[in-house]
Structures are given as structure tokens and as C-alpha cells.
Amino acid sequence: MRIVAVLLASTSLFIAPAVAAAQEAPAAAEAAEAAAADSADAEIVVLGAGQTRQVQELSTRELTILASGTSPLKAIEKLPSVNFQSADAFGNYEWSTRVTIRGFNQNQLGFNLDGIPLGDMSYGNANGLHISRAISPENIGITRVSQGSGSIAAQSTNNLGGTLEFFSLDPKDTLGVTASGSYGSANTFRGFARIGLGTEDGLRGYVSAQYQNGDKWKGDGQQRTLMFNAKAIMPLGEGIDLDGYLSYSDRAEQDYHDLSLEMINRLGYDWDNFGPGRYAEAVRIADIAANTGYSGVTPTNLAAGTTYPSPFIIADDAYYDASGLRKDTIAALGLNIAVGDTGKFSIKGYYHENDGQGTWGTPYLASPSGVPMSIRTTEYDIKRKGFFASYAATYGINNLLIGGWYEKNNFIHSRRFYGYESRTSAGRDHRDFQRNPFLTQWSIAFETDTIQYYVSDELDLGDLKVNVGWKGFSVDTNAFALVNTNNRATGDLKVEDWFQPHIGLNYKFGNGLEAFAGFTQVTRAHQASTTGGPFSSTQAGFNAIKDTIKPERSDTYEAGVRYSTGIINASLAGYYVNFSDRLLVIPTSLGIVGATNALQNVGSVRALGIEAAVDVKLPGGFGAFASYSYNDSTYRDDVVIASTTPPTIQPTKGKTVVDTPKHLLRGELSYDSDTFYGRVGVNYMSKRFFNYLNDRSVGARTLVDATIGYRLDIGQRQPVELQINGVNLTNKRYVATIGSNGFGFSGDNQTLLAGAPRQVFATLKVGF
């Protein structure tokens, strides 16, 4: 009832006048995202024809040909300038998932689901959630990628370098059932079922359930997800409809261990945490760390000695266990009203609640029971509510779009410690939410109010289309301590920028050829979190910078051409990005220690690049797709570390931006007939640096994935499919994720995650 009340309160002020206006509307305007209503018949890849900016879309068919349960983020890695990394085969393991676009990292991108803001989708998300917890992949109709600064209408205050918008499938007006079951490597099982029901002119909707569980591909542990989605659309009269969405997700993932290059060379890619089956070994290593003074824990078992057993050389070589636990509920209620012949008014209210814990078995603090380690958690309690509205209409040559968004986010961020039972029994499972802490180190509450508006006018001048618009926002955060024994920052911080211009052109030459160009200026609001952004500093550090710190900004210039026929669709684009007032967050300890960060504005970044993509329909059911990206992103200034005495200079000027490969090349060959279908894809990424001075990097890698499937029609509208997916077919050993524990200035760092080896999955699909 609380969720329903929040949604009704968000929308009630706007519904009455909008309905009155709609009573004069003779017909409904088409939904802006009508393609999501039935994307099964849509093109798999759409290269942004008619757009004034660089944008591509993937349909649900692109997700269904991948291994069942694959994240849409893994699907978009084929597109130009998209660098996606994950340590698992599905791209769902949140500690490891990273997506960068044109050199901008994940917390500098914007993410929406049906307009609902997802925050920056980082592991420690303070104002949203990951797409893999918001909707099942089978229920996604369209995934839209804007490589520039993205859609002006996106609900986001951090999309410096691009926007990803996901649109759920609309329910159909007939009875339908879709179900699938998968099994494969690492004892992975996944089941999905969706049932839909509706009438042509009445209520239509669907509900779905998803469950996935499997072992980690290395080490001891499991990764599990349970999710329910429901969506409904109800016509309320001519040109008026109501839509609702509800989702619940429960995810528990035991983590892989973060590695360094030295650890990979000494221990191998398959090295991992101890896990539940090796508790006694973990206690022994923690005892040795205490006896040597390394961990700072008072020794309680001197008999363990001071020499690590081979191949250990340090306590951080492996921890007992670690996990990410998240429970999320999303509810949304929207109203769409046709106004006049061309107008459409839309409003949607939403509510999101998240409970989360990230756990680590740390040797740096003992349990009250005398065990020389404990469970360290970072805990997340998010309660967001908000609404967004827009009005679109055509007046002669003008296509007007105006809109706004408001959100109230109450977020409590906490660091707690829980004790293990004894030296012989942990007494706790890292897959369960922990209760009854023996220490709360800090618990900081953040109250953030976000207001955003936008105005856009697209002028239709025949073959020439001109788009002019701007957006603005105010983000006001008040942080206050519930518990603070660790000198964590609190206070007020506000970012305002009411004018961020967007300008774009598109000219059609005819015969499928068009050109586009655009400029976008965007400001990023500060992150309201105790582990990232300005509030991750000490109180003294925050006080020193709060009045002078500037929000990050980007100016993006891009231009390109597109060519589209019934056989060939291609695009070629170039871009220049000036990213200023870069906020550098510098970790001051190992990730498991969780010390405060040092941070300051450190100058600018310049990015130059080209992007090319081509999709070709070949004879006989064959098809081909290829994309290539070149990116040259460099720091434009040296970094002066003001917090040291005297200040020190780090010579970063001219160095390549971390986690930014210069070359990305993807190619696919596919075949599809009434019975058989298949695809082979090759994915190349050049080397990536993982420190700011570029003296450490991970090498280039090439991955090969493949799909083969067979369709059996057992009657009208009752297809059965058997699909087999192979991931990393050549069994390439490589580093997938870099920066899992941040980036340092120089040297090696325990911030790498190994990529999954060859894995194979089989899926049986049925539907009617």
C-alpha cells in the first residue's frame, strides 16, 4: 500500500488537467517507443537513421540469441566505442561489470529503464540499481545506446559521456506463454517463464519469473538470482492509457578475488578466495598476519607461527569469502494522453527500495569470539520516489518537446562488522544478509533532492533537420551522521547548472545517404556516497574542498554519415570531447581496509576518436556485422597532490586515460532460416592501462563466442527451440575487469579480475 500511495501522490496533481485536455483529442498520438511493443519483428541493429547524434539500438532478438540470461550490457559491446568487461560469462556479476564509452567510465554515463532513472549502475550505487536487477533480459524490447552525451530527455544528472536507455516489451493483446530452461558449465541452471493475457481494446499485461543459480567458474561459491516482473497497460478512453510496472529482485553473488599482475604470474588466473570449504586455512593465514603484525590484530594463536605456507606471501593473497547481496523493489505508474492532433502528454511516478550488503571476510579486525578475522560489510538502504513528465507536439515545422523530473532519494550508507562463531566454525554464510553486528564504524544518511527540466525543438526543413535544446538541473544533498566513529564527511553540497545546450543537424542527401553533426554540453552532479565522490573524504578533507570543488563537465562535438538501404546499413562518425574539472578520487588503502579517499579537481581530458559500423544482409539467410572504434583519450594536465606537504606533482599530462583501449574491433557472421540459425562473433580489444602514469597495463585480447540453434514447429504458434551457446570458445585466459579497487598513480595494484574460461550452455525454449 505504501508503494501505491507514493505513486498516486506523484501523479495526482497532473492527471486531472491533462485528462480534461485529452477529452478533446480525436485520436491518440503514437508512443515514442512503439518499437518496444513488438520488437520480435524489428531489425536486430538500428544505426540511428534520421538522428542528429550518434545513436544505435538493439532489439530483443539480439538478447535472445545470446546465452539465456545474458545482460543487455554484454549485448551492446558489439557497438562502436562500447568497452564492456565482466568476470562471468553472462555479464551479470556486478562487482566486475564495467562499461565505458569513448573513455568515460560507468559512473559518468546515464541509465534509464522506461524512463525510470537507474543511477550510475555502479556496484555501490547510491541512487539506483543495476539493469540486471531491474528487469529480466527476455522482457527488454529495445536497448538504445547514445555514445555522445545522450538523450536530452533522459532522467540523469551524470551522463557526461553517453546514455543507455532500456525499454520494456509491451504486453500483447492475446494469450501467450514463453518459457525456457538452461543448463551448462559450472552447474549453471536458469529458468524463465512469462504469461501474457489481454484483449485488443482492453487491459493487457504479463507476469514473469526468473531463477538462476550456478557455481562460480573458479573457487568455492555460488551466484544466484530470483526475479519477478509484471507490466500492464489499460486504455482509459480514446487517446488515454495507463501503464504500470512492478519488479522484485533478490540477488546473492559470492565474489571472485581481486588480483594483481604479480599475483596472476605467481598464482595463476584460477586463484580465488578460500570459500566455505576452506575456513580453517583462512583462519591460519589470518593468525599469521596477526603474529607478524601485518594486520594489526592482536595475536591469539602464536603457535601458527610467522611464516606463510607456500604459495602465500601475504594475507591479502586470499580472503575467507566475500559477496554482494541485493534486494530491490521497483514500482511505476504512468499515464499517456493524446492532446489535439499531434500532442502527447506523459507522466510517470516511481518508487524504488533497495537493501544491500557487500561482505568481505577481513583479517584486519578480529571477531569477539577470538577468531582473527571478521565480516566487514558495506550496507545500502535506498528509498527513492519521484516522477517525470513530458509534453510533445508538432506545430508546423516545429516538433516541440518539454519535460521535467523530480526525485527524493533517502540513502543510508553504513560500514559494519560481524563476528565469526569460532575457530572451527564460521557460523555465518556470506550468501545471507548479516545481522547483529559487534561494531558499526559509520552510518551516514544522505537526503538528495533532484530537479531537472529540458526543452527541445526539432525543426523539419525538408531534407534538413535542426535540433536545438537544453536541459538544466539542481541536485541538493544533505549528509548527516547516524554513527560516525571513523571521521567520515558530512555536510551540505549542491550542484546547479540550469543551461546545458544541445544542438544537432541531420541532412538527407537521398538514396539512403545522410549526414549529421552535433554539440552537447553536460554537467555531472556529485556522487552522494561515503565510498565515492566528495563525501568519501575525511571531514577535514571535505571541509577544505566543499566551497571550491567544481562539478565535472564535458563538451562533445561529433559528426558523421549514415548509409541505409534494404541490404546495407552503415555509419561512420568522428568525435572530439573536452572533459574539464575532472574529479580524481585516490584510494589510500587496499579495498578491504576501506579507508577514506583523497580527492580534488585535477584538470581536463581530451578525447578524439572515430567510430564505424556496418550491418549487411547477405543472400541465403546469411548476415554480417562489423564495428571498429579508435579512441585517443589523454590527460591534459599534471596532477598536483595538494594534501601532501610539500605538494607533490604526478606527471600525468599526455598519459592515456585508464581503462581506455585505443582499438575495439568486432565482427559477426550469422545465418537464419526457418529451422536452423547460428552466429559466430569475434571481439578484439587492445591493451588497457590501470594506473595514471601508464607503467602497468593488461594486454590485448581476442574472444570468440558462438550460437547454434534449431527450431521445431509443433503446431500453429507453438514453436520449440533448442539453442547452444559457447562463450570464449578458444579458452583465452585474460584479464577482464580492471579498476575493481580503483586506480593508483603507478605500480601494480590488486584491482584486476580474470575473465571466464570457455563455457557452454544449452537452452530449451517453448512458446505459444
JODAUR-V462309 format. One record per residue. RES is the residue in three letters. SS is DSSP state (@ for helix, = for strand, . for the rest). NEAR is the number of other C-alpha atoms within 10 Angstrom. Layout:
res	ss	near
RES	SS	NEAR
RES	SS	NEAR
This chain:
res	ss	near
MET	.	5
ARG	@	7
ILE	@	17
VAL	@	15
ALA	@	10
VAL	@	19
LEU	@	21
LEU	@	17
ALA	@	14
SER	@	22
THR	@	21
SER	@	12
LEU	@	10
PHE	@	15
ILE	@	17
ALA	@	10
PRO	@	10
ALA	@	20
VAL	@	21
ALA	@	12
ALA	@	14
ALA	@	23
GLN	.	17
GLU	.	14
ALA	.	21
PRO	.	13
ALA	.	19
ALA	.	21
ALA	.	21
GLU	.	12
ALA	.	14
ALA	.	9
GLU	.	13
ALA	@	14
ALA	@	17
ALA	@	23
ALA	@	16
ASP	.	16
SER	@	19
ALA	@	16
ASP	@	10
ALA	.	16
GLU	.	14
ILE	.	16
VAL	=	22
VAL	=	17
LEU	.	23
GLY	.	20
ALA	.	24
GLY	.	15
GLN	.	20
THR	.	24
ARG	.	30
GLN	.	30
VAL	=	22
GLN	=	21
GLU	=	20
LEU	=	25
SER	=	24
THR	@	27
ARG	@	19
GLU	@	18
LEU	@	26
THR	@	16
ILE	.	20
LEU	.	24
ALA	.	24
SER	.	28
GLY	.	23
THR	.	21
SER	.	23
PRO	@	25
LEU	@	24
LYS	@	22
ALA	@	19
ILE	@	24
GLU	@	19
LYS	@	24
LEU	.	27
PRO	.	29
SER	.	28
VAL	=	21
ASN	=	26
PHE	=	21
GLN	=	21
SER	.	25
ALA	.	25
ASP	.	23
ALA	.	23
PHE	.	19
GLY	.	21
ASN	.	24
TYR	.	22
GLU	.	20
TRP	.	23
SER	.	25
THR	.	25
ARG	=	27
VAL	=	23
THR	=	23
ILE	=	24
ARG	.	29
GLY	.	29
PHE	=	24
ASN	.	20
GLN	@	21
ASN	@	22
GLN	@	23
LEU	.	28
GLY	=	27
PHE	=	29
ASN	=	22
LEU	=	19
ASP	.	17
GLY	.	19
ILE	=	26
PRO	=	25
LEU	.	23
GLY	.	24
ASP	.	26
MET	.	25
SER	.	21
TYR	.	18
GLY	.	24
ASN	.	20
ALA	.	28
ASN	.	25
GLY	.	25
LEU	.	26
HIS	.	20
ILE	@	19
SER	@	22
ARG	@	23
ALA	.	22
ILE	.	26
SER	.	25
PRO	@	19
GLU	@	24
ASN	@	22
ILE	=	23
GLY	=	26
ILE	=	30
THR	=	24
ARG	=	22
VAL	=	26
SER	=	21
GLN	.	27
GLY	.	27
SER	.	28
GLY	.	27
SER	.	22
ILE	.	25
ALA	.	22
ALA	.	26
GLN	.	28
SER	.	27
THR	.	26
ASN	.	25
ASN	.	30
LEU	.	28
GLY	.	29
GLY	.	25
THR	=	27
LEU	=	22
GLU	=	23
PHE	=	24
PHE	=	24
SER	=	22
LEU	.	22
ASP	.	23
PRO	.	25
LYS	.	20
ASP	.	17
THR	.	13
LEU	.	15
GLY	=	17
VAL	=	17
THR	=	17
ALA	=	19
SER	=	19
GLY	=	19
SER	=	21
TYR	=	20
GLY	=	18
SER	@	17
ALA	@	16
ASN	@	13
THR	=	19
PHE	=	20
ARG	=	20
GLY	=	20
PHE	=	21
ALA	=	19
ARG	=	20
ILE	=	18
GLY	=	20
LEU	=	17
GLY	=	19
THR	.	12
GLU	.	9
ASP	.	11
GLY	.	13
LEU	.	19
ARG	=	22
GLY	=	23
TYR	=	23
VAL	=	20
SER	=	22
ALA	=	19
GLN	=	23
TYR	=	20
GLN	=	20
ASN	=	20
GLY	=	19
ASP	=	18
LYS	.	20
TRP	.	22
LYS	.	17
GLY	.	19
ASP	.	18
GLY	.	23
GLN	=	20
GLN	=	20
ARG	=	19
THR	=	21
LEU	=	19
MET	=	23
PHE	=	22
ASN	=	22
ALA	=	21
LYS	=	23
ALA	=	21
ILE	=	23
MET	=	17
PRO	=	16
LEU	=	16
GLY	=	16
GLU	.	15
GLY	.	22
ILE	=	24
ASP	=	19
LEU	=	19
ASP	=	19
GLY	=	18
TYR	=	20
LEU	=	19
SER	=	22
TYR	=	21
SER	=	23
ASP	=	18
ARG	=	21
ALA	=	24
GLU	=	26
GLN	=	27
ASP	.	27
TYR	.	28
HIS	.	24
ASP	.	26
LEU	=	27
SER	.	18
LEU	@	20
GLU	@	12
MET	@	18
ILE	@	17
ASN	@	9
ARG	@	12
LEU	@	15
GLY	.	14
TYR	.	20
ASP	.	16
TRP	.	19
ASP	.	22
ASN	.	24
PHE	.	21
GLY	.	22
PRO	@	18
GLY	@	12
ARG	@	13
TYR	@	17
ALA	@	16
GLU	@	15
ALA	@	25
VAL	@	22
ARG	@	21
ILE	@	29
ALA	@	32
ASP	@	30
ILE	@	26
ALA	@	27
ALA	@	28
ASN	@	22
THR	.	17
GLY	.	13
TYR	.	14
SER	.	23
GLY	.	14
VAL	.	19
THR	.	16
PRO	.	21
THR	.	14
ASN	.	16
LEU	@	12
ALA	@	11
ALA	@	18
GLY	.	15
THR	.	15
THR	.	14
TYR	.	18
PRO	.	12
SER	.	6
PRO	.	9
PHE	.	15
ILE	.	11
ILE	.	15
ALA	@	21
ASP	@	20
ASP	@	19
ALA	.	21
TYR	.	24
TYR	.	28
ASP	.	27
ALA	=	25
SER	=	24
GLY	=	27
LEU	=	23
ARG	=	21
LYS	=	20
ASP	=	21
THR	=	21
ILE	=	23
ALA	=	23
ALA	=	25
LEU	=	24
GLY	=	21
LEU	=	24
ASN	=	27
ILE	=	30
ALA	=	30
VAL	=	26
GLY	.	18
ASP	.	14
THR	.	16
GLY	=	22
LYS	=	26
PHE	=	25
SER	=	22
ILE	=	24
LYS	=	25
GLY	=	27
TYR	=	28
TYR	=	26
HIS	=	25
GLU	=	21
ASN	=	21
ASP	=	17
GLY	=	23
GLN	=	27
GLY	=	25
THR	=	29
TRP	=	25
GLY	=	27
THR	=	27
PRO	.	31
TYR	.	21
LEU	.	23
ALA	.	26
SER	.	20
PRO	.	15
SER	.	13
GLY	.	17
VAL	.	25
PRO	.	31
MET	.	31
SER	=	26
ILE	=	26
ARG	=	29
THR	=	26
THR	=	21
GLU	=	22
TYR	=	23
ASP	=	19
ILE	=	24
LYS	=	19
ARG	=	20
LYS	=	22
GLY	=	25
PHE	=	25
PHE	=	26
ALA	=	22
SER	=	19
TYR	=	19
ALA	=	20
ALA	=	20
THR	=	17
TYR	=	10
GLY	.	8
ILE	.	13
ASN	=	16
ASN	=	17
LEU	=	19
LEU	=	21
ILE	=	20
GLY	=	21
GLY	=	21
TRP	=	23
TYR	=	21
GLU	=	22
LYS	=	18
ASN	=	23
ASN	=	20
PHE	=	23
ILE	=	23
HIS	=	24
SER	=	24
ARG	=	24
ARG	=	21
PHE	=	26
TYR	=	24
GLY	=	27
TYR	.	23
GLU	.	16
SER	.	15
ARG	.	17
THR	.	11
SER	.	12
ALA	.	18
GLY	.	10
ARG	.	16
ASP	.	13
HIS	.	26
ARG	.	21
ASP	.	13
PHE	.	19
GLN	.	19
ARG	.	11
ASN	.	9
PRO	.	14
PHE	.	13
LEU	=	14
THR	=	17
GLN	=	16
TRP	=	19
SER	=	22
ILE	=	21
ALA	=	22
PHE	=	24
GLU	=	17
THR	=	21
ASP	=	17
THR	=	21
ILE	=	19
GLN	=	23
TYR	=	22
TYR	=	22
VAL	=	20
SER	=	22
ASP	=	20
GLU	=	20
LEU	=	19
ASP	=	16
LEU	=	11
GLY	.	9
ASP	.	11
LEU	=	15
LYS	=	19
VAL	=	19
ASN	=	21
VAL	=	17
GLY	=	20
TRP	=	21
LYS	=	24
GLY	=	20
PHE	=	24
SER	=	18
VAL	=	20
ASP	=	19
THR	=	22
ASN	=	16
ALA	=	21
PHE	=	18
ALA	=	18
LEU	=	12
VAL	=	15
ASN	=	17
THR	.	11
ASN	.	15
ASN	.	13
ARG	=	25
ALA	.	24
THR	.	24
GLY	=	15
ASP	=	15
LEU	=	19
LYS	=	17
VAL	=	18
GLU	=	17
ASP	=	16
TRP	=	15
PHE	=	16
GLN	=	18
PRO	=	19
HIS	=	23
ILE	=	20
GLY	=	21
LEU	=	21
ASN	=	24
TYR	=	20
LYS	=	19
PHE	=	12
GLY	=	9
ASN	.	9
GLY	.	14
LEU	=	17
GLU	=	21
ALA	=	23
PHE	=	24
ALA	=	22
GLY	=	22
PHE	=	22
THR	=	24
GLN	=	21
VAL	=	27
THR	=	28
ARG	.	24
ALA	.	27
HIS	.	23
GLN	.	21
ALA	.	25
SER	.	24
THR	.	29
THR	.	22
GLY	.	20
GLY	.	19
PRO	@	28
PHE	@	29
SER	@	24
SER	.	26
THR	=	20
GLN	@	16
ALA	@	11
GLY	@	20
PHE	@	21
ASN	@	16
ALA	@	11
ILE	@	15
LYS	.	15
ASP	.	10
THR	.	10
ILE	.	17
LYS	.	19
PRO	.	18
GLU	.	21
ARG	=	21
SER	=	23
ASP	=	22
THR	=	20
TYR	=	21
GLU	=	23
ALA	=	21
GLY	=	21
VAL	=	20
ARG	=	24
TYR	=	20
SER	=	20
THR	.	11
GLY	.	8
ILE	.	11
ILE	=	15
ASN	=	22
ALA	=	22
SER	=	24
LEU	=	20
ALA	=	21
GLY	=	19
TYR	=	22
TYR	=	21
VAL	=	24
ASN	=	17
PHE	=	25
SER	=	20
ASP	.	17
ARG	.	18
LEU	=	19
LEU	=	17
VAL	=	21
ILE	=	17
PRO	.	21
THR	.	13
SER	.	12
LEU	.	14
GLY	.	15
ILE	.	17
VAL	.	15
GLY	.	14
ALA	.	17
THR	.	23
ASN	.	21
ALA	=	20
LEU	=	24
GLN	=	24
ASN	=	19
VAL	.	19
GLY	.	19
SER	.	20
VAL	=	23
ARG	=	20
ALA	=	20
LEU	=	18
GLY	=	20
ILE	=	20
GLU	=	22
ALA	=	21
ALA	=	23
VAL	=	20
ASP	=	22
VAL	=	18
LYS	=	16
LEU	.	14
PRO	@	9
GLY	@	9
GLY	@	12
PHE	=	16
GLY	=	17
ALA	=	18
PHE	=	21
ALA	=	21
SER	=	22
TYR	=	20
SER	=	25
TYR	=	19
ASN	=	23
ASP	=	18
SER	=	26
THR	=	20
TYR	=	23
ARG	.	19
ASP	.	16
ASP	.	16
VAL	=	21
VAL	=	17
ILE	=	16
ALA	.	13
SER	.	12
THR	.	9
THR	.	7
PRO	.	8
PRO	.	10
THR	=	12
ILE	=	12
GLN	=	14
PRO	.	15
THR	.	20
LYS	.	17
GLY	.	15
LYS	.	20
THR	=	27
VAL	.	24
VAL	.	24
ASP	.	25
THR	.	26
PRO	.	25
LYS	.	19
HIS	=	19
LEU	=	24
LEU	=	21
ARG	=	22
GLY	=	19
GLU	=	19
LEU	=	17
SER	=	19
TYR	=	18
ASP	=	16
SER	.	12
ASP	.	10
THR	.	11
PHE	=	15
TYR	=	18
GLY	=	19
ARG	=	20
VAL	=	17
GLY	=	20
VAL	=	17
ASN	=	19
TYR	=	16
MET	=	20
SER	.	15
LYS	.	16
ARG	=	21
PHE	=	22
PHE	.	28
ASN	=	25
TYR	.	23
LEU	.	20
ASN	.	17
ASP	.	13
ARG	.	17
SER	=	17
VAL	=	18
GLY	.	13
ALA	.	15
ARG	=	15
THR	=	15
LEU	=	19
VAL	=	20
ASP	=	21
ALA	=	22
THR	=	21
ILE	=	20
GLY	=	19
TYR	=	17
ARG	=	17
LEU	=	14
ASP	=	13
ILE	.	9
GLY	.	9
GLN	.	7
ARG	.	10
GLN	.	14
PRO	=	15
VAL	=	19
GLU	=	18
LEU	=	18
GLN	=	24
ILE	=	23
ASN	=	23
GLY	=	22
VAL	=	23
ASN	.	22
LEU	.	15
THR	.	13
ASN	.	14
LYS	.	15
ARG	.	17
TYR	.	20
VAL	=	23
ALA	=	20
THR	=	23
ILE	=	30
GLY	.	20
SER	.	19
ASN	.	18
GLY	.	17
PHE	.	23
GLY	=	19
PHE	.	18
SER	.	14
GLY	.	15
ASP	.	19
ASN	.	24
GLN	.	22
THR	.	21
LEU	=	26
LEU	=	26
ALA	=	26
GLY	.	23
ALA	.	24
PRO	.	20
ARG	.	19
GLN	=	18
VAL	=	20
PHE	=	20
ALA	=	20
THR	=	20
LEU	=	18
LYS	=	19
VAL	=	18
GLY	=	16
PHE	.	14
